[in-house]
Amino acid sequence: MFVLALLGSPRKGGNTESLLFAFLEGIKEMGGEIKVLNIAEKRIFPCIECGKCEKNGFCFIKDDMEEIYFLLRQADAVILATPVFFYNVPAQLKAFIDRCQVFWVRRYILNLIDPKATFRLGFLLTVGATKGKNLFFGIELTAKYFFKAIGAKYKKKLGFKRIEKKGDIIYHPTALKEAYLEGKKFIKSFKKRKKIIFISQKNACRSHMAEAFLQHYAGKYFDVKSAGIQPASNIDPLVIKVMAEKGIDLVYRRPKKIEVVQEDLYDLLIQMDEGYKAIISANKVENWNIKKKEKNIKNIRQLRDEIEKRIKNLIKNLI
């Protein structure tokens, strides 16, 4: 699984960072892949409420969010770590959250579903200086709607009060231990999934559709990947179009190289057709013999429907 950790504190080496890294240590011990983004170090402009995303599903502002959108779609789990600033998140993190409006638009206005939204999880880590009973109320409400917008189920909050001076979290009697144990517990539900990978030549059409359908229909049971022998630079636009006709959103996805996915041992490797010499370790290998066709909308739709049918049969046989 891939975990994206969002560090929202502008203070380097602070309490929020220490709490997050303790949580991530628990995940690492169980074998999760992790990427940490320090939001305060990113070039992110605030949303200007122009409404352009509501027309085409894209944000026109050019900054670091362009790459972060792809990471958010790639993530199986998103960890949000933040201190309390006036009962909510710091300004840098709030700008980032507001810019995720584009995902809300794609889901609730354009009616497109991210394939990983059926199983992606979100977790909130937070610290605050006071002891009031409503200290985390604003942040938790913001986090819940943020996770909903990006297609993640809000799993849990872990928050600690009276944490203000740098280093306070280290001297808390239980905080770092609790975070570590929560990290281990959080990753366990993902570890039970069978690992399946789809291989094709360019990872721009057939294997990406297969990956998306399996994630969409049964992602909670399978850790699914796809890759190409000689990957293209982008997914075929016709593929994005025909999958959108099924309500499945592939816009923020990219083809992957075989080298990126070689380290895992897979339960099942599925080759979209014959002739590949990919070095992938798998307990079982299948060849679906789905040949390429001339690129036109009719043929791509036929490929899509054939792959969807095979995926549904695969799920019946494996669950």
Contacts in CASP RR format, 6 or more apart in sequence:
PFRMAT RR
TARGET T0000
AUTHOR 0000-0000-0000
METHOD contacts of the structure
MODEL  1
MFVLALLGSPRKGGNTESLLFAFLEGIKEMGGEIKVLNIAEKRIFPCIEC
GKCEKNGFCFIKDDMEEIYFLLRQADAVILATPVFFYNVPAQLKAFIDRC
QVFWVRRYILNLIDPKATFRLGFLLTVGATKGKNLFFGIELTAKYFFKAI
GAKYKKKLGFKRIEKKGDIIYHPTALKEAYLEGKKFIKSFKKRKKIIFIS
QKNACRSHMAEAFLQHYAGKYFDVKSAGIQPASNIDPLVIKVMAEKGIDL
VYRRPKKIEVVQEDLYDLLIQMDEGYKAIISANKVENWNIKKKEKNIKNI
RQLRDEIEKRIKNLIKNLI
1 32 0 8 1.000
1 33 0 8 1.000
1 76 0 8 1.000
1 77 0 8 1.000
1 187 0 8 1.000
1 190 0 8 1.000
1 191 0 8 1.000
1 193 0 8 1.000
1 223 0 8 1.000
2 32 0 8 1.000
2 33 0 8 1.000
2 34 0 8 1.000
2 35 0 8 1.000
2 74 0 8 1.000
2 75 0 8 1.000
2 76 0 8 1.000
2 77 0 8 1.000
3 24 0 8 1.000
3 27 0 8 1.000
3 32 0 8 1.000
3 33 0 8 1.000
3 34 0 8 1.000
3 35 0 8 1.000
3 75 0 8 1.000
3 76 0 8 1.000
3 77 0 8 1.000
3 78 0 8 1.000
3 79 0 8 1.000
3 187 0 8 1.000
4 35 0 8 1.000
4 37 0 8 1.000
4 71 0 8 1.000
4 72 0 8 1.000
4 74 0 8 1.000
4 75 0 8 1.000
4 77 0 8 1.000
4 78 0 8 1.000
4 79 0 8 1.000
5 20 0 8 1.000
5 24 0 8 1.000
5 34 0 8 1.000
5 35 0 8 1.000
5 36 0 8 1.000
5 37 0 8 1.000
5 78 0 8 1.000
5 79 0 8 1.000
5 81 0 8 1.000
6 37 0 8 1.000
6 39 0 8 1.000
6 78 0 8 1.000
6 79 0 8 1.000
6 80 0 8 1.000
6 81 0 8 1.000
6 93 0 8 1.000
6 96 0 8 1.000
7 16 0 8 1.000
7 17 0 8 1.000
7 20 0 8 1.000
7 36 0 8 1.000
7 37 0 8 1.000
7 38 0 8 1.000
7 39 0 8 1.000
7 40 0 8 1.000
7 81 0 8 1.000
8 16 0 8 1.000
8 38 0 8 1.000
8 39 0 8 1.000
8 40 0 8 1.000
8 80 0 8 1.000
8 81 0 8 1.000
8 82 0 8 1.000
8 83 0 8 1.000
8 89 0 8 1.000
8 90 0 8 1.000
8 92 0 8 1.000
8 93 0 8 1.000
9 15 0 8 1.000
9 16 0 8 1.000
9 17 0 8 1.000
9 40 0 8 1.000
9 81 0 8 1.000
9 82 0 8 1.000
9 83 0 8 1.000
9 90 0 8 1.000
10 40 0 8 1.000
10 90 0 8 1.000
10 92 0 8 1.000
11 17 0 8 1.000
11 83 0 8 1.000
11 166 0 8 1.000
13 166 0 8 1.000
14 166 0 8 1.000
14 167 0 8 1.000
14 169 0 8 1.000
15 83 0 8 1.000
15 127 0 8 1.000
15 163 0 8 1.000
15 166 0 8 1.000
15 167 0 8 1.000
15 168 0 8 1.000
15 169 0 8 1.000
16 81 0 8 1.000
16 82 0 8 1.000
16 83 0 8 1.000
16 125 0 8 1.000
16 126 0 8 1.000
16 127 0 8 1.000
17 81 0 8 1.000
18 167 0 8 1.000
18 169 0 8 1.000
18 170 0 8 1.000
18 176 0 8 1.000
19 81 0 8 1.000
19 125 0 8 1.000
19 127 0 8 1.000
19 158 0 8 1.000
19 160 0 8 1.000
19 169 0 8 1.000
19 175 0 8 1.000
19 176 0 8 1.000
19 179 0 8 1.000
20 36 0 8 1.000
20 79 0 8 1.000
20 81 0 8 1.000
20 125 0 8 1.000
20 179 0 8 1.000
22 175 0 8 1.000
22 176 0 8 1.000
22 177 0 8 1.000
22 179 0 8 1.000
22 180 0 8 1.000
23 79 0 8 1.000
23 81 0 8 1.000
23 123 0 8 1.000
23 125 0 8 1.000
23 158 0 8 1.000
23 179 0 8 1.000
23 180 0 8 1.000
23 182 0 8 1.000
23 183 0 8 1.000
23 186 0 8 1.000
24 34 0 8 1.000
24 36 0 8 1.000
24 79 0 8 1.000
24 183 0 8 1.000
25 180 0 8 1.000
25 183 0 8 1.000
26 180 0 8 1.000
26 181 0 8 1.000
26 183 0 8 1.000
26 184 0 8 1.000
26 187 0 8 1.000
27 34 0 8 1.000
27 183 0 8 1.000
27 184 0 8 1.000
27 186 0 8 1.000
27 187 0 8 1.000
28 34 0 8 1.000
29 184 0 8 1.000
30 183 0 8 1.000
30 184 0 8 1.000
30 187 0 8 1.000
30 188 0 8 1.000
30 191 0 8 1.000
31 187 0 8 1.000
31 191 0 8 1.000
32 187 0 8 1.000
32 190 0 8 1.000
35 71 0 8 1.000
37 68 0 8 1.000
37 71 0 8 1.000
39 92 0 8 1.000
39 93 0 8 1.000
39 96 0 8 1.000
40 90 0 8 1.000
40 92 0 8 1.000
40 93 0 8 1.000
42 63 0 8 1.000
42 64 0 8 1.000
42 65 0 8 1.000
42 68 0 8 1.000
42 92 0 8 1.000
42 96 0 8 1.000
43 63 0 8 1.000
43 64 0 8 1.000
44 63 0 8 1.000
44 64 0 8 1.000
44 65 0 8 1.000
44 92 0 8 1.000
44 95 0 8 1.000
44 96 0 8 1.000
44 99 0 8 1.000
45 61 0 8 1.000
45 63 0 8 1.000
45 95 0 8 1.000
45 99 0 8 1.000
46 95 0 8 1.000
46 98 0 8 1.000
46 99 0 8 1.000
47 95 0 8 1.000
47 98 0 8 1.000
47 99 0 8 1.000
47 101 0 8 1.000
48 61 0 8 1.000
50 60 0 8 1.000
52 58 0 8 1.000
52 59 0 8 1.000
52 60 0 8 1.000
53 59 0 8 1.000
53 60 0 8 1.000
53 101 0 8 1.000
53 102 0 8 1.000
53 105 0 8 1.000
54 105 0 8 1.000
54 109 0 8 1.000
57 102 0 8 1.000
57 105 0 8 1.000
57 106 0 8 1.000
57 109 0 8 1.000
57 110 0 8 1.000
58 102 0 8 1.000
59 65 0 8 1.000
59 69 0 8 1.000
59 99 0 8 1.000
59 101 0 8 1.000
59 102 0 8 1.000
61 99 0 8 1.000
65 96 0 8 1.000
65 99 0 8 1.000
68 96 0 8 1.000
69 102 0 8 1.000
69 103 0 8 1.000
69 252 0 8 1.000
70 252 0 8 1.000
70 253 0 8 1.000
70 254 0 8 1.000
72 78 0 8 1.000
72 100 0 8 1.000
72 103 0 8 1.000
72 150 0 8 1.000
72 252 0 8 1.000
73 114 0 8 1.000
73 116 0 8 1.000
73 252 0 8 1.000
73 253 0 8 1.000
74 253 0 8 1.000
75 116 0 8 1.000
75 120 0 8 1.000
75 152 0 8 1.000
76 116 0 8 1.000
76 119 0 8 1.000
76 120 0 8 1.000
76 121 0 8 1.000
76 190 0 8 1.000
76 223 0 8 1.000
77 120 0 8 1.000
77 121 0 8 1.000
77 122 0 8 1.000
77 123 0 8 1.000
77 152 0 8 1.000
77 186 0 8 1.000
77 190 0 8 1.000
78 120 0 8 1.000
78 121 0 8 1.000
78 122 0 8 1.000
78 123 0 8 1.000
78 147 0 8 1.000
78 150 0 8 1.000
78 152 0 8 1.000
79 122 0 8 1.000
79 123 0 8 1.000
79 125 0 8 1.000
80 122 0 8 1.000
80 123 0 8 1.000
80 124 0 8 1.000
80 125 0 8 1.000
80 143 0 8 1.000
80 146 0 8 1.000
80 147 0 8 1.000
81 124 0 8 1.000
81 125 0 8 1.000
81 126 0 8 1.000
82 89 0 8 1.000
82 90 0 8 1.000
82 93 0 8 1.000
82 124 0 8 1.000
82 125 0 8 1.000
82 126 0 8 1.000
82 139 0 8 1.000
83 90 0 8 1.000
83 126 0 8 1.000
83 127 0 8 1.000
83 128 0 8 1.000
84 126 0 8 1.000
84 127 0 8 1.000
84 128 0 8 1.000
84 129 0 8 1.000
84 135 0 8 1.000
84 136 0 8 1.000
84 139 0 8 1.000
85 91 0 8 1.000
87 134 0 8 1.000
87 135 0 8 1.000
87 137 0 8 1.000
87 138 0 8 1.000
87 139 0 8 1.000
88 94 0 8 1.000
88 138 0 8 1.000
88 139 0 8 1.000
88 142 0 8 1.000
89 97 0 8 1.000
89 139 0 8 1.000
89 142 0 8 1.000
94 142 0 8 1.000
97 142 0 8 1.000
97 146 0 8 1.000
100 146 0 8 1.000
100 149 0 8 1.000
100 150 0 8 1.000
101 149 0 8 1.000
103 114 0 8 1.000
103 149 0 8 1.000
103 150 0 8 1.000
103 151 0 8 1.000
104 148 0 8 1.000
104 149 0 8 1.000
106 112 0 8 1.000
106 114 0 8 1.000
106 249 0 8 1.000
106 251 0 8 1.000
107 113 0 8 1.000
107 114 0 8 1.000
107 117 0 8 1.000
107 149 0 8 1.000
107 151 0 8 1.000
107 249 0 8 1.000
111 247 0 8 1.000
112 244 0 8 1.000
112 247 0 8 1.000
112 248 0 8 1.000
112 249 0 8 1.000
112 251 0 8 1.000
113 216 0 8 1.000
113 247 0 8 1.000
113 248 0 8 1.000
113 249 0 8 1.000
114 120 0 8 1.000
114 151 0 8 1.000
114 249 0 8 1.000
114 252 0 8 1.000
115 211 0 8 1.000
115 212 0 8 1.000
115 213 0 8 1.000
115 215 0 8 1.000
115 216 0 8 1.000
115 219 0 8 1.000
115 248 0 8 1.000
115 249 0 8 1.000
115 250 0 8 1.000
116 151 0 8 1.000
116 215 0 8 1.000
116 219 0 8 1.000
117 151 0 8 1.000
117 152 0 8 1.000
118 215 0 8 1.000
118 216 0 8 1.000
118 217 0 8 1.000
118 219 0 8 1.000
118 220 0 8 1.000
119 153 0 8 1.000
119 215 0 8 1.000
119 219 0 8 1.000
119 220 0 8 1.000
120 150 0 8 1.000
120 151 0 8 1.000
120 152 0 8 1.000
120 153 0 8 1.000
121 152 0 8 1.000
121 153 0 8 1.000
121 155 0 8 1.000
121 186 0 8 1.000
121 189 0 8 1.000
122 147 0 8 1.000
122 152 0 8 1.000
122 153 0 8 1.000
122 154 0 8 1.000
122 155 0 8 1.000
123 155 0 8 1.000
123 156 0 8 1.000
123 157 0 8 1.000
123 158 0 8 1.000
123 182 0 8 1.000
123 186 0 8 1.000
124 139 0 8 1.000
124 140 0 8 1.000
124 143 0 8 1.000
124 154 0 8 1.000
124 156 0 8 1.000
124 157 0 8 1.000
124 158 0 8 1.000
124 159 0 8 1.000
125 157 0 8 1.000
125 158 0 8 1.000
125 159 0 8 1.000
125 179 0 8 1.000
126 136 0 8 1.000
126 139 0 8 1.000
126 140 0 8 1.000
126 157 0 8 1.000
126 158 0 8 1.000
126 159 0 8 1.000
126 160 0 8 1.000
127 159 0 8 1.000
127 160 0 8 1.000
127 161 0 8 1.000
127 163 0 8 1.000
127 169 0 8 1.000
128 135 0 8 1.000
128 136 0 8 1.000
128 159 0 8 1.000
128 160 0 8 1.000
128 161 0 8 1.000
128 162 0 8 1.000
128 163 0 8 1.000
128 164 0 8 1.000
129 161 0 8 1.000
129 162 0 8 1.000
129 163 0 8 1.000
129 164 0 8 1.000
130 161 0 8 1.000
130 162 0 8 1.000
131 161 0 8 1.000
131 162 0 8 1.000
132 161 0 8 1.000
135 161 0 8 1.000
136 157 0 8 1.000
136 159 0 8 1.000
140 157 0 8 1.000
143 154 0 8 1.000
143 157 0 8 1.000
144 154 0 8 1.000
147 153 0 8 1.000
147 154 0 8 1.000
148 154 0 8 1.000
155 186 0 8 1.000
156 182 0 8 1.000
156 186 0 8 1.000
158 178 0 8 1.000
158 179 0 8 1.000
158 182 0 8 1.000
160 169 0 8 1.000
160 172 0 8 1.000
160 175 0 8 1.000
162 168 0 8 1.000
163 169 0 8 1.000
163 172 0 8 1.000
163 175 0 8 1.000
169 175 0 8 1.000
169 176 0 8 1.000
170 176 0 8 1.000
190 223 0 8 1.000
193 219 0 8 1.000
193 220 0 8 1.000
193 221 0 8 1.000
193 222 0 8 1.000
193 223 0 8 1.000
194 221 0 8 1.000
194 222 0 8 1.000
194 223 0 8 1.000
194 267 0 8 1.000
194 268 0 8 1.000
194 318 0 8 1.000
195 222 0 8 1.000
195 223 0 8 1.000
195 225 0 8 1.000
195 264 0 8 1.000
195 265 0 8 1.000
195 266 0 8 1.000
195 267 0 8 1.000
195 268 0 8 1.000
196 214 0 8 1.000
196 222 0 8 1.000
196 223 0 8 1.000
196 224 0 8 1.000
196 225 0 8 1.000
196 266 0 8 1.000
196 267 0 8 1.000
196 268 0 8 1.000
196 269 0 8 1.000
196 270 0 8 1.000
197 224 0 8 1.000
197 225 0 8 1.000
197 226 0 8 1.000
197 227 0 8 1.000
197 261 0 8 1.000
197 264 0 8 1.000
197 266 0 8 1.000
197 268 0 8 1.000
197 269 0 8 1.000
197 270 0 8 1.000
197 280 0 8 1.000
197 282 0 8 1.000
198 206 0 8 1.000
198 207 0 8 1.000
198 208 0 8 1.000
198 210 0 8 1.000
198 211 0 8 1.000
198 224 0 8 1.000
198 225 0 8 1.000
198 226 0 8 1.000
198 227 0 8 1.000
198 270 0 8 1.000
198 272 0 8 1.000
199 207 0 8 1.000
199 226 0 8 1.000
199 227 0 8 1.000
199 228 0 8 1.000
199 229 0 8 1.000
199 258 0 8 1.000
199 269 0 8 1.000
199 270 0 8 1.000
199 271 0 8 1.000
199 272 0 8 1.000
199 276 0 8 1.000
199 278 0 8 1.000
199 280 0 8 1.000
200 206 0 8 1.000
200 207 0 8 1.000
200 226 0 8 1.000
200 228 0 8 1.000
200 229 0 8 1.000
200 271 0 8 1.000
200 272 0 8 1.000
200 273 0 8 1.000
201 228 0 8 1.000
201 229 0 8 1.000
201 230 0 8 1.000
201 276 0 8 1.000
201 292 0 8 1.000
202 228 0 8 1.000
202 229 0 8 1.000
202 230 0 8 1.000
202 231 0 8 1.000
202 232 0 8 1.000
202 255 0 8 1.000
203 226 0 8 1.000
203 227 0 8 1.000
203 228 0 8 1.000
203 231 0 8 1.000
203 232 0 8 1.000
203 255 0 8 1.000
203 256 0 8 1.000
204 231 0 8 1.000
204 232 0 8 1.000
204 234 0 8 1.000
204 235 0 8 1.000
204 236 0 8 1.000
204 239 0 8 1.000
204 255 0 8 1.000
205 235 0 8 1.000
205 236 0 8 1.000
205 239 0 8 1.000
205 292 0 8 1.000
205 300 0 8 1.000
205 303 0 8 1.000
206 272 0 8 1.000
206 290 0 8 1.000
206 292 0 8 1.000
206 303 0 8 1.000
206 307 0 8 1.000
207 226 0 8 1.000
207 227 0 8 1.000
207 228 0 8 1.000
207 272 0 8 1.000
208 226 0 8 1.000
208 235 0 8 1.000
208 239 0 8 1.000
208 250 0 8 1.000
208 253 0 8 1.000
208 255 0 8 1.000
209 239 0 8 1.000
209 243 0 8 1.000
209 303 0 8 1.000
209 304 0 8 1.000
209 307 0 8 1.000
209 308 0 8 1.000
210 226 0 8 1.000
210 270 0 8 1.000
210 272 0 8 1.000
210 307 0 8 1.000
210 310 0 8 1.000
210 311 0 8 1.000
211 224 0 8 1.000
211 225 0 8 1.000
211 226 0 8 1.000
212 243 0 8 1.000
212 248 0 8 1.000
212 250 0 8 1.000
212 253 0 8 1.000
213 248 0 8 1.000
213 307 0 8 1.000
213 308 0 8 1.000
213 311 0 8 1.000
214 222 0 8 1.000
214 224 0 8 1.000
214 311 0 8 1.000
214 314 0 8 1.000
214 315 0 8 1.000
215 222 0 8 1.000
215 224 0 8 1.000
216 248 0 8 1.000
217 311 0 8 1.000
217 312 0 8 1.000
217 315 0 8 1.000
218 315 0 8 1.000
218 319 0 8 1.000
221 315 0 8 1.000
221 318 0 8 1.000
221 319 0 8 1.000
222 318 0 8 1.000
225 256 0 8 1.000
225 261 0 8 1.000
225 264 0 8 1.000
226 256 0 8 1.000
227 255 0 8 1.000
227 256 0 8 1.000
227 257 0 8 1.000
227 258 0 8 1.000
227 260 0 8 1.000
227 261 0 8 1.000
227 278 0 8 1.000
228 255 0 8 1.000
228 256 0 8 1.000
228 257 0 8 1.000
228 258 0 8 1.000
228 278 0 8 1.000
229 258 0 8 1.000
229 276 0 8 1.000
229 277 0 8 1.000
229 278 0 8 1.000
231 255 0 8 1.000
231 256 0 8 1.000
231 257 0 8 1.000
232 255 0 8 1.000
233 255 0 8 1.000
234 254 0 8 1.000
234 255 0 8 1.000
235 250 0 8 1.000
235 253 0 8 1.000
235 254 0 8 1.000
235 255 0 8 1.000
236 295 0 8 1.000
236 300 0 8 1.000
238 295 0 8 1.000
238 296 0 8 1.000
238 297 0 8 1.000
238 300 0 8 1.000
239 250 0 8 1.000
239 300 0 8 1.000
239 304 0 8 1.000
240 250 0 8 1.000
240 251 0 8 1.000
241 297 0 8 1.000
241 300 0 8 1.000
242 297 0 8 1.000
242 300 0 8 1.000
242 301 0 8 1.000
242 304 0 8 1.000
243 249 0 8 1.000
243 250 0 8 1.000
243 304 0 8 1.000
244 250 0 8 1.000
245 301 0 8 1.000
246 304 0 8 1.000
246 308 0 8 1.000
258 278 0 8 1.000
258 279 0 8 1.000
258 280 0 8 1.000
261 280 0 8 1.000
262 279 0 8 1.000
262 280 0 8 1.000
262 281 0 8 1.000
264 281 0 8 1.000
265 281 0 8 1.000
265 282 0 8 1.000
265 283 0 8 1.000
266 280 0 8 1.000
266 281 0 8 1.000
266 282 0 8 1.000
266 283 0 8 1.000
267 282 0 8 1.000
267 283 0 8 1.000
267 284 0 8 1.000
268 282 0 8 1.000
268 283 0 8 1.000
268 284 0 8 1.000
268 285 0 8 1.000
268 286 0 8 1.000
268 318 0 8 1.000
269 280 0 8 1.000
269 282 0 8 1.000
269 284 0 8 1.000
269 285 0 8 1.000
269 286 0 8 1.000
270 285 0 8 1.000
270 286 0 8 1.000
270 287 0 8 1.000
270 288 0 8 1.000
271 278 0 8 1.000
271 285 0 8 1.000
271 286 0 8 1.000
271 287 0 8 1.000
271 288 0 8 1.000
272 288 0 8 1.000
272 290 0 8 1.000
273 287 0 8 1.000
273 288 0 8 1.000
273 289 0 8 1.000
273 290 0 8 1.000
273 291 0 8 1.000
273 292 0 8 1.000
274 287 0 8 1.000
274 289 0 8 1.000
288 310 0 8 1.000
290 303 0 8 1.000
290 306 0 8 1.000
290 307 0 8 1.000
290 310 0 8 1.000
293 299 0 8 1.000
293 300 0 8 1.000
293 302 0 8 1.000
293 303 0 8 1.000
END
